[in-house]
Amino acid sequence: MSDANGNGVNPEKDLGTDNLPGQRGEGGEEIRVQRGMFGASNGGDTSGYGGLVRSVRLPGPATRPYGGWFDEVADELEGALEEQGLVPENVIEKTVVDRDEITFHIEREHLVRVAQTLRDDPALRFELCTGVSGVHYPGDKGRELHAVYHLRSITHNRLIRLEVSAPDGDPHIPSLVSVYPTNDWHERETYDFFGIVFDGHPALTRIMMPDDWQGFPQRKDYPLGGIPVEYKGAQIPAPDQRRSYS
């Protein structure tokens, strides 16, 4: 990979418009080192990219000023929390501004209070939560499971994100159905695929997989599985049974 002048660009060191969008160089927080194209560790690499080595990083906290209306939302949220007798630093773990988007990382015990404040405060008015998504970072020790909420203010035409983490050993996060009823099925789907338990949900059951299904299919440590396929008379084994190449 080269820049416009023909000079080599190292995606782990050089940040710029000519770089790959998913790289953060030395910035952010390293949660693991990936080897090969897909990070497989249970056999030989069959992609042809076994020599690739790259760090996987999460964006680090931003510093003030965040820019644009981000500071206005942050100020209003912190002020509203203080009015409720809360210390913002104890509620908001960190604030991340990455790729022109703002994310508030919230301590899980304060999630419902923060969501209700964002919805009801006249200066904030994030009336709509478009859902919750699960993410599994096995290398992010002590906070392997993440729940990500996208909140939209129709009044002010703004979009922010809340993110909450929980450890594998205690995968509990408060439900937001009481604040945003549309999260009902989204929380069920996130529970179904990632095993995040949303405390206070009115009926937390699987929504896609059978009720007696074992495990959570979208976790990164879930077995690949699969079924054998017959193709032109040849039997192709399931993906987790195919031979590996060293």
N, C-alpha and C positions, 0 to 999 in steps of 0.2 A: 504494500500500500504506500503511495507517494502523494505528496501535496502538489500544488500547482507548479512548483518549481522543480519537481522531480526528486525532492528530498524525501527520504524515508520518514514515515510517521509511525511512532510507537504508540498504539492505542492505550498502553498502560501508563504512559508518561505525558503525552502531548494531548492537550485539550483544545479543540477548535472546530470550526465549521467543516473541516475536511475529515473529521474523526468519526468513528462509529458512534451512533447515538447512545448506546448502552454502556459506554465506558466512562469511568470517573477518575482515571489516573490514580494519584496518591490520595485523593480526597475521600471523605466519607469514612465509613466503618467497615473494615474487612470482616466478613463472616465465614468465608471459606476460600480455598484455592481449588479451582477446577482444572482437571487434566483431561484432555481430549475434547471433542466437540460437544458431547452431551454430559460429561461428568460421570460416566458409568464407572463403577468400581468393583463390580462383581464378575468380571471376566475380561478377556482381551478386547481391545478397541477395534471395531469393525468398520469405522467411518473413514479411516485413512487419515485422521487428524489426531492420532494418538500423541503427537509431540507437542500439541498446544498446551500451554500453561497460562492461566490468567486468574486474577483475583476477582472474587465476587464481592461487591461493596454495596452497602446501603448509604444513601446520602446523609451527610452529617447535619447537625443543627445550623440554622442560618443565624446571622447577626443583624441587628437593626442598623439602618432602616431596611425593611424588606422590599419596599418599593410599591408604588401605586396605592391601591386601596387595601393592600394586605395589612399595612400598619394600622389603618383605621379599624379593620375588623379585629385585629389582635388587641388594640387598645380597648375597644368596647367590650370584648370578651373578658379581658383581665379585670376591667373596672366592674363589670357585672358580677364576677366571681367574688371580688373584694366586698361588694355590697352585701353578699350572702355570707360573709364571715369566713371565706376561704382564701387561702394563700395561693395565688396563681402558680407559683413555682412548684407547689405540692400537687397541683392538679394537672398542669401541662408539663409532661416530661421533656418535650423539646418541640420546637417549631421548625419545620423543614420547608425551604423554598427551593424547588428543583424543577427545571424546565418550565418556568413561568407558572407553576402551580404551588399552592400552599397547603401543607398538611400539618395538623395539630396532633401530636402524639399524646394521648390522654391516659392517665392512670385509670385502670379499669373500674375501680370503686367509685370514681367520680363521673363515669361516662353518662349516666342518665341525667345527672344535674347539668352537665355541660350541654347535652343535646337539648334539654328543655330550655336552657338559657338562650342557646342559638336560635331556637324556634320562636320564643316569646318576646325577647328583647326588641323594642321598636327599632333600635339602630342596627340590628342584625337581621332579624326576620328570615331565617333559613327555614322556610315553610315545608320544604320537600326533601325527603331522603329517598334517593333513587335506588337504594338497596345496600346490602352488605356483601362483601366478597371475602373469602378466606384465602390466606396465603400460608404456606408451610416452608419455613427456613430451618432445616435440621441443624445447620451450623450456627444458628443464632441462639446460643445456649441460654437457658432460663427464660426464653421468650420465643419459643419455636413457632407458636401459632399466632397469626396476626388476623385481626378482623378490620376491614377497611370500609368506611362509610363515605358516600358522596352526598353532600348536602348542597342544595340549590336554593338561593334566595330569588324568588320570583319578583318580589318588591324591588330589590336593588340590582337584579340581574348579575348575581355573583355565584361562583362555585368554589367550595372548599372541600377539604377531605379531613376526616377524623380517622385515626389509626390507634388500635388498642392491641396489646400483646398479652399472651398468657403462656405459661410453660406447658410442655407435654404432660407433665405429671399433675397439673391442676388446670384443665382446659376450660375454665369457667369465665364467662363474660356476661355482664347484665344484659338482659333483653331491652331493646328500644321500642318494642311494639306498643307500649303504653304511651310513648311520645310520638312515634311515627307508625301508625297501624299498618301501613303498606309494607313494613319490614317483615310481616308475618311469614310469608312463604320464603323470603330471601334468607331469613335466619334458619328456617327448616332445611333449606338446600345447603347452606354452609355447614350446619350440623351433620347433614347426611354425608357430605363429601370430605369434610375435614375433621369432624368429631369435636368441634367447638360447642360446648354446652352453654346455651343462652338462658341464664337463670331468670325466671319470671315469665318465660314465654308461655302463652296459654295452652299450647298443645304441641310440644316439641317432639315430633316424630319424623321418621324418614319421609322424603317426598319423591325421590326418584328410585332409590334402590329398595329391594324387598325388605320388609320389617326385620327379618331374621338374618340379614346380610352381615357378614363378619368383616370388620375393618372399615376404613374410610378411603375410598378410591383415589382421591386427588392429593393425598399426602405423598411426598416424594419418596418415602420409604415403603410405599405400598407395592406388593409384588406385581410385576408386569402382567403375568398370566397370559391368557389367550387360548385359542383353539387351533388345532392343525387344519391346514387348508389343502385340498387336492387341486393341483394345477397341471393340466396336460398329462395326467397319469402319474405325476410325481407327488409324493406326500411331503408338504412343507410343514415342519414342526411349529408348534406355538412359539412366540418370540422368546419366552423364558427358557426354552429347551433347545434353541439353535446353538450350533457350535460357535466357539469364540476363536478369534485369531490373535495371536500374540505379536 
